[in-house]
Amino acid sequence: MRVKLSYTVEEDAVLNESAKLVNLASDDMQHAIFLFNETQKVLKGEEIPDHNTVDVRRALEMIDDFRKALLNIDTRLSEVVEIVESYDEYQREQRSPPPTAAPTGRAKAQKE
C-alpha cells in the first residue's frame, strides 16, 4: 500500500529537494540495471557456464522483479514531475504582473 507523505521546504530549496527525491530511486535503478543484464543471460542460457539451459521460471521471476523496479522508478519520477511542474507554474505566476480588471460597462460610461 502506498501512503502519501507531505512536508514543506523553503521555496528556494524545492528543486534541490526534488533532486533528493529522484535519488531515492537509485536502489531501484541499480536493481533494474542488474535485472536488465541478468535476465538476458538467463534467457540465453548463459547463467550457468557450460550448461546452456534456460531456467524459464527464474527468467519470469526476474522479469517480474524488473517490472516492479521500473514501476517504482516511474512512480518516483511522476511524483517529482508533479512537484517541479507546480513549482515552475508558481514561479511563472510570480514573474508575471497581476492581471488588471477590465472596466465594467458602468465604469466605461462614466469615463466617457
C-alpha positions as CSV (number, residue, x, y, z in Angstrom):
1,M,0.0,0.0,0.0
2,R,1.3,3.4,-0.9
3,V,0.9,6.3,1.5
4,K,1.1,10.0,0.6
5,L,3.5,12.0,2.6
6,S,3.6,15.7,2.8
7,Y,6.1,18.2,4.1
8,T,7.3,21.7,3.4
9,V,10.6,23.2,2.4
10,E,11.7,26.8,1.7
11,E,10.8,28.0,-1.8
12,D,14.5,28.1,-2.9
13,A,15.0,24.5,-1.8
14,V,12.3,22.9,-3.9
15,L,14.5,21.9,-6.8
16,N,17.3,20.6,-4.5
17,E,14.7,18.6,-2.6
18,S,13.3,17.3,-5.9
19,A,16.8,16.1,-6.8
20,K,16.9,14.2,-3.4
21,L,13.6,12.6,-4.2
22,V,14.9,11.4,-7.6
23,N,18.0,10.0,-5.8
24,L,15.6,7.9,-3.7
25,A,15.1,5.8,-6.8
26,S,18.8,4.9,-7.1
27,D,18.5,1.5,-5.4
28,D,15.6,0.5,-7.7
29,M,17.5,1.9,-10.7
30,Q,20.6,-0.2,-9.9
31,H,18.5,-3.2,-9.3
32,A,16.7,-2.6,-12.6
33,I,20.0,-2.4,-14.5
34,F,21.2,-5.6,-12.8
35,L,18.0,-7.4,-13.8
36,F,18.1,-6.0,-17.3
37,N,21.5,-7.6,-17.8
38,E,20.9,-10.8,-15.8
39,T,17.5,-11.6,-17.4
40,Q,19.1,-11.6,-20.8
41,K,21.8,-14.1,-19.6
42,V,19.1,-16.4,-18.1
43,L,17.0,-16.3,-21.3
44,K,20.1,-17.1,-23.4
45,G,21.1,-19.9,-21.1
46,E,24.3,-18.2,-20.1
47,E,23.6,-18.0,-16.4
48,I,25.4,-21.3,-15.6
49,P,28.6,-21.7,-17.7
50,D,28.8,-24.9,-19.8
51,H,25.1,-25.8,-19.3
52,N,23.3,-23.7,-21.9
53,T,19.9,-24.4,-20.3
54,V,17.2,-21.8,-19.8
55,D,15.6,-21.6,-16.4
56,V,12.3,-20.3,-17.6
57,R,10.7,-19.9,-14.1
58,R,13.7,-17.9,-12.9
59,A,13.6,-15.7,-16.1
60,L,9.9,-15.0,-15.5
61,E,10.6,-14.1,-11.8
62,M,13.4,-11.8,-12.8
63,I,11.2,-10.1,-15.4
64,D,8.5,-9.6,-12.8
65,D,11.1,-8.1,-10.4
66,F,12.4,-5.9,-13.2
67,R,8.9,-4.6,-14.0
68,K,8.4,-3.8,-10.3
69,A,11.7,-1.9,-10.1
70,L,10.7,0.1,-13.2
71,L,7.3,0.8,-11.7
72,N,8.9,2.1,-8.5
73,I,11.2,4.3,-10.6
74,D,8.3,5.6,-12.7
75,T,6.2,6.3,-9.7
76,R,9.0,8.3,-8.0
77,L,9.7,10.2,-11.2
78,S,6.0,11.0,-11.7
79,E,5.9,12.5,-8.2
80,V,8.9,14.6,-8.9
81,V,7.4,15.8,-12.2
82,E,4.3,16.9,-10.3
83,I,6.4,18.9,-7.8
84,V,8.6,20.5,-10.4
85,E,5.7,21.4,-12.7
86,S,3.9,23.0,-9.8
87,Y,7.0,24.9,-8.7
88,D,7.5,26.1,-12.3
89,E,3.9,27.3,-12.6
90,Y,4.3,29.1,-9.3
91,Q,7.5,30.8,-10.4
92,R,5.9,31.9,-13.7
93,E,2.9,33.4,-11.8
94,Q,5.3,35.3,-9.5
95,R,7.2,36.8,-12.5
96,S,4.1,37.9,-14.4
97,P,2.2,41.1,-13.4
98,P,-1.1,40.6,-11.8
99,P,-4.0,40.9,-14.2
100,T,-5.8,44.2,-14.2
101,A,-9.5,44.1,-14.0
102,A,-11.3,45.2,-17.2
103,P,-13.6,48.1,-16.7
104,T,-17.2,47.2,-16.4
105,G,-19.9,48.8,-18.7
106,R,-20.8,51.3,-16.0
107,A,-17.2,52.4,-15.4
108,K,-16.8,52.8,-19.2
109,A,-19.8,55.0,-19.4
110,Q,-18.6,57.2,-16.5
111,K,-15.2,57.6,-18.2
112,E,-16.7,58.8,-21.5
